[in-house]
Amino acid sequence: MGRTATDGMAQPRFLNQPPASTLVDVATMAQAHLVDASRGSQRITGIASLAEAGPIHLTFFDNGKFAAELRSTLAGACLISERFEAAVPAHVAVLRSADPLRAFIRVATELNGDALRPRSWFGIVGIAASAVVHPTARLEDGVVVDPLAVIGPGVEIGADTVIGSGVIIGANVRIGRGCSIGPASSIQFALIGNNVVLQSGCHIGQDGYGFAFGPDVAMKLPHGGRVLIQNDVEAGAGTSINRGSLRDTVIGEGSKIDNQVRIGHDASIGRFCRLGAQSGVAGSATLGDRVDLGTASQVRSHVRIGDRVKVVPASVIDHDISADRLLPQATGVAQSDPAGEELN
């Protein structure tokens, strides 16, 4: 038999091993109620899915389509709403919560907090010797700059921000505090708020696809605008956000953008929006607050979408949409309520 990749070597561990916690401690972390108080001293050393959990793990249930996995789980404890707790096997301790997923995230954050946002890929503190930082750049205390990053003139970076390896930051860019800029990203013509995460390979502030096409020549419109990214935004790997031409491109506070999303010049994304992977927002389009744009959906140029609109995956939006709509209505996809399914 051939050797496996792990033969002869210890299994690597990428995160710090969390300490064991009692169910009383876990209930406190989760802000949940331990139904059987006599099990309070039971030890939990990790988290896992229903299917993968063992006696040392905490899991959660909030979706009826996983009912079979709930019945067969080997988990030591489960976060679950009162409505479904009767379906939990007798060997699993019940932690009652009105919102099991959020409760589970609270515990995961306590146990695996070092995975919450990217840190230095090299485990360094301060500025790597091979990084290039222009003498006019201003870096507050606690900034980490990984090897081979380049920081241009006039750049300002706030405290506790991590700049990954191979990142290029152009002149006069401002990045707030507590941010993480993933390796091989580039940023120019941009003002970035606090607690912003840009995963690997993001490209922020390049000029957009602004041309006037004629029979013999394409005249390019100069892009003199900026990208404004407000606080608590996260953008997944490979995302690109073009800078504005006639107005700034804006990403609103708290919005979450999945991998490989493209946002065109002069686009405006509202607060607390969610953009699925491989979706696209064309130039000068406007999304209101709390818009959900499904995976691989596309919004055409100059289209305006109102607040709280939900767009199901692979849709193409080519006309204005008023607030509080589900598109397309005929599918009913986004109206399903898996957590509401009965356990038979």
Summary of the structure (lengths in Angstrom):
residues: 344
radius of gyration: 23.7
end to end distance: 45.1
largest distance: 81.3
contacts: 1117
relative contact order: 0.07
helix: 13%
strand: 26%
